[in-house]
């Protein structure tokens, strides 16, 4: 299907999707920096402070299958237009929740916005669909590189607009995200990705169970789950941990800014690293960097520790996520992509939602150091799986 796409169209699609990635990640980074603090201020039970972030991630999870099935039928452009519509509504509802001091309304807005994020998470797959053969190996990482813009602008936007609707703190930040979602809707109208042909829509390919039994599929999904779950578990609660250490919001926003930079800046060269060293080596490096993050986080609670730990967390996530996505694209055929991508993202973002939902309660009960230790066994499992697949491939060349 995508083989007929010329290089000029490939470049335009990747550029537009990278910009769309930046716009939706600006919203995500603002939620990271502010939602748990807003939740703490609005919730009667302080252990529910991270519930708005968790509900956003739950929205991401439950959007996966419907979003992919919708785009299989109507195409990427119209599907993403629907997704951006949810972003506009969700941020508007969250703004009202902050203005009216309603924890329930703020949670509802976060959940609706999560549906938008659920659509946006597949921009990386759309970049592959909208690229020529020459561009496919780099399309995923270049699209995710749009998050660098979000790393710079997201926390800055949060700081600049948090008092825009004073005396209600943070209401202005969420109102500004409604404008950002509208901009994303406009940008998405210019992508040019071919829809599945009638024959491809009728052909569902191999049974899902058969596809997922492939060793590469197992490792791709497991790596994505562990990488995203670890990142969300620690990232979500970091602003609360820093506030508990009596650091100002500006310090937390600075740490989150560098974390998001760590998540997306490597995308400029992750594709090159995969091409040179192999996808399994890149994913393995990501898991080891996540382990280093745990060590830094448990070595102290200075701002420098939070900064370096979260920066490493972002880099480790990038290597595992880009690598796992690349590995997954090798296990399915064009007619099978919707169901495989939907299943993968349902599982990966299900783990992400679990991390976000549990992080606040774990932090309140066991503290920051032990919270980091929770991730260690999962990283060990991912590392074992990667070694297993590597040995398996050496024994039987692909």
N, C-alpha and C positions, 0 to 999 in steps of 0.2 A: 504493500500500500504506500509506504513512505519513500519507496525507491525512486518515484517520479518527481520528488521534490527537489528543486534546484538549490544551489548554494545560497543565492540571494534570499530566497524564501526561508531557508534554514536559519540564516543569520537573523532575519527579522523576527521569526518566531521565538528564537532563543532570547533575543534582546527584550521583546515584549513580555515573555514569561518571566525573565529575570526581574524586570520592573514590577510585574504583578506580584512576584515573590517578595520583593522589597516592601511593597505597600501592605500586603497582608501580614508580613513579619513585623512591620512597625506596630500594628495592632497587637500582635502577640507579645512583643517586647515590652510594650506599655502594660499589658496585663501582668506580665512577669514582675515588673517593677512595682506595680501599684495594687493589684487585685487582692493579694494576701493581706496587705496593710489595710485596705478598705474593708475587707472581710473581717479583720480583727476589730476594726472600729465599729462595725455595724452589728456583728454577731453577739448575741447574749452569751452563748457558749463559745469561749475563745478557742477551743479545740477545733472549731469549724471554720477557722480563719482561712484555710486554704480551699474550702469547699467551692467558692466561685471558680478558682482555677481548675479544680477537679471536674466541675460540671462543664467547663469549656472543653476539657479533654474528652469527657464522655460524649459531648456533642460531636467532636471529631470522630470518635469511634463509630457511633451509630449513623453518621453520614456516609461512611465509606461505601457500603454495598449499594444503597439507593443512588448515591452520586455516580458511581461507576456504571450502574445499569442505565441511569438516565443519559449519561454521556455516550454510552454505546448506541443508544437509540437516536439521540438528537445531535450528537457531536460535541466536541470540546467547547466551542465558543458559547453555544446556548446554555450548556451545563454550567459553565463558569459564570455566566450572567446571572443565573438563578442563585448560585453560591454567593456572589457579591451582594445580591439583594438581601440574603440572610445577614450578611455583615452589616449592612446599613441599619436594618431593623434591630439587630442585637445590640449594637453600640448605642443606639438611641434609647433602648429600654434600660441598658446599664446606666446611662447618664441620668435617667429619671430615678433609678434606684438610689443613686448617690445623692441627688438633689432632695429626694423625699425621705432619705434615711431609712430606706426599706431594704433589708438584707435579702428578703425573698425576691424582690424585683431585680435587685442587682444580680442575684444568682441566675434568674431567668434570662436576663440579657446576656450573661456570660455563656450560658448553654446555647442560646440561639447563635451567638457569635461563633461558637464552636463548630456549628454546622458549616459556616463559611470557611473556617479553617480546614474542615474536612474536605471540602472541594479543593482548596488551595494546596493541600498536601500532595495532590497528584500533578501539580505543575511539572515536576521532574519527569514523570512518565509522558506527559504531553509534549515535552521538549524532544523526547526520543521519537514520538509519533510524527512530529512536525519537522524532522531533520532528515537530511540525506544520509546515506551510509557513511560518508566521510565525517559527518558531524556527530554521529550518535554516541561515540565513546566519550565525548566531551560535553554533550548537551546537558546531562544531568548536573555535572559539577558547575558549569557556567550558569545554569539557571539558579542553582542554590547560592551562587555567588552574589545574587541580588540581595541576599540577606546582609551583605556588608553595608549597604545603604541603610538598612533598618538598624544595624548596630550603631551607626553614627547618629541617625536622626531620631530613632525611637525613644531612647532615654532622654535625649535633649528635648524632644517634643513633650515628654511627660513632665520634665522639670519646668519648662516654659509655660505650660498650660494648666498646671495643677491648681493654681490660684486664680484662674481666669474667671471663675464664677464665685469668687469669694463672697461671703465667708465659708462657702461649702468647698472644702478642699477636695481636689481630684475630679470634680464634676466636669471642669473644663477639659481635662485630659481625655475623658471618654467622649465628650461632645466632638472634640477634634478628630477622633477616630471615625466618626460618621462621615466626615468630609473625606478622609483617607479612603474609606470603602467606596465612596462615590467615584473617586478618581480611579480606583481599581476597576470598577465596572466599565468606565469609559475606555481604559487601556485595553481591556480584554476583547473589545469589539473589533480589534484590528489583527488578531491572530488568524492565521490561515492554515488550519490543520485538516487534512482530508477526513471525511467521515468514512466509516466502514461501508463497503459495498453491500448490496442486498444479499449477495451470496455469502459474504463474511458474516453478516448478521444472522443468517440462517444456520451457519456452521458454528456450533459451540465447541468444536475440537474434542480433545480427549477428556475423560472424566476428571474432575478436580482431584479426586483421591489419587489417581494415577500420577498426575503432575506433581502433587505435593509429596509423594513417596520418593522422589528423586533426592539423593543426598545433597545436591547443590541447593535445592529448594528448602530443605530442612535447615541447612546452615544459614542461608540468606535470611530466612524469617527469624530464626533464633538470634542471629547477630543483630538484626534490626530491633528486636524486642528488648534485648539486654542493653544495647546502646541507648535507646530512647528511654527505657525505664530508669536506668541509672541517672541519665541526664535530668529527667523530670523530677525524680525523687529528691535530688540535691538542689537543683535550680529553684524549685518552687518555694522551698523553705528558707533559702539563703537570706532574702530581705528580712524575714522574721528573726533569724539568727543574729543578723547584724544589729537590728533594732534592740534585741535582747542584750547585746554587748554595748548598748548606749551609743551606737554610731548613728549619725543623722541620715535622713533619707537620701541626701545627695551622695553619700558614700555608697549606699546600696545601689543607687542608680548607676554610679560609676563602675561598680563591680559587674552589674548586669550588662552594661554596655560592652565591657571587655569580654564578657562571656559570649555574647552574641557575635562579637567580632571573631572570637575563636571558633564559633560554630560555622561561620560562613566565609571568612577570608581564605582558609585553605582551599576552598572550592576552585580558586583560580588555577591551582596546580594539582588537585587530587586526581583529576582525570589523567593527567600526565603520569603521575605516580602509579596509577593502576595499569596504564599501558606499559610502563617500564618494568615494574617489579611484580605485577600480578595482583589480582583483586584479593586473593586470600592473604597475601602479605600485608596489604594495606589495612584490611579489616583487623588482622592480628595486631598491627601497630596501634590501631585505635583502641583495642581492648587494653593493651598495656599502658597507654596514655591515661585511660580512665582509672586504672589501678594507681598510677602515679598521683592522680587527682585526689584519691582517697587518702594517700599518705600525707599530702600537703595539708589537706583539710584537718587531719587529726593531729598535726604538729603544732597547732596554735590557732588563736582567734584574732590575731592582728588583721588590720585591713589588707596587708600584703598577703596574708594566708588566704583570705577570701578571694582576693584578686587573682592570685596565681592558680589556686585550686579551681576556680570557676573558668578561668581561661583554658586550662588543661582539659576541663570537662567539655568545653566547647569543641576543642580540637579533636578529642577522642570521639565525641559524638559524630563529627564530620566524617572522619575516616570510617567509622563503623556504618554510618547511614548511607553515605555515597557508595561505599563498597558493597554493602548488602543490597542496595537498589540495583547496582550494576550486575551483581551476581544473579539477582532474581530475573532480570531481563533475558538471561541466557537459558531459562528453563521452560519458556512458553512460546507458542506460536501466535501470530496476529489475532486469530479468532478466539484465542483463549485468554487474551491479556486482561479483559475486563474482570473476569471472575478471579483470576490469579492476583491481580493488583488489589482488588477489593478484599480478598481474603487476607493477603499480606498486611494491608494497612489496617484492617479490622483488628488483627492480632497485635501488630506493633503499637497502634495507638490505644488499644485496650490495656497493654502494659503501661503505656505512658499515663493513661487515666488512673490506673491503679497506683502508680507512683505519686501522682499529684494528690489523689484522694487520701492516701495514707500518710503522706509526709508530715502534715500538720499534727496529726495525732501522735505519730512516732516522736516528733520533736518535743512535744509537750511531756511525753512519758519518759523517754530515754535520753533525750538531749542530742546535741550536735555530733559528738564523737561516735556514739553508738549507732546513730542514724547512718553514718558513712559506712560502718561495718556491715550493714545489711546488704549492701551492694556487692561485697566481695565474693560470696559464693556464686552469684549469677555470672560474674566476670570469669570465674574459674570454669564454669560449665561452657560458656561461649568459647573460651580458649581451647578446651578439650575438643569441642566440636570442630573447630577450625583445623586443629592438628589431625583429627580423624579424616576430614575431607581431603586435606593435603596429601596424607599418606595413601588414601584411596585413589587419588588422581595419579600419583606417581606409579602405583601398581598397574592401573589401567588408564593410559592416556586418553584424554577427551577426544 
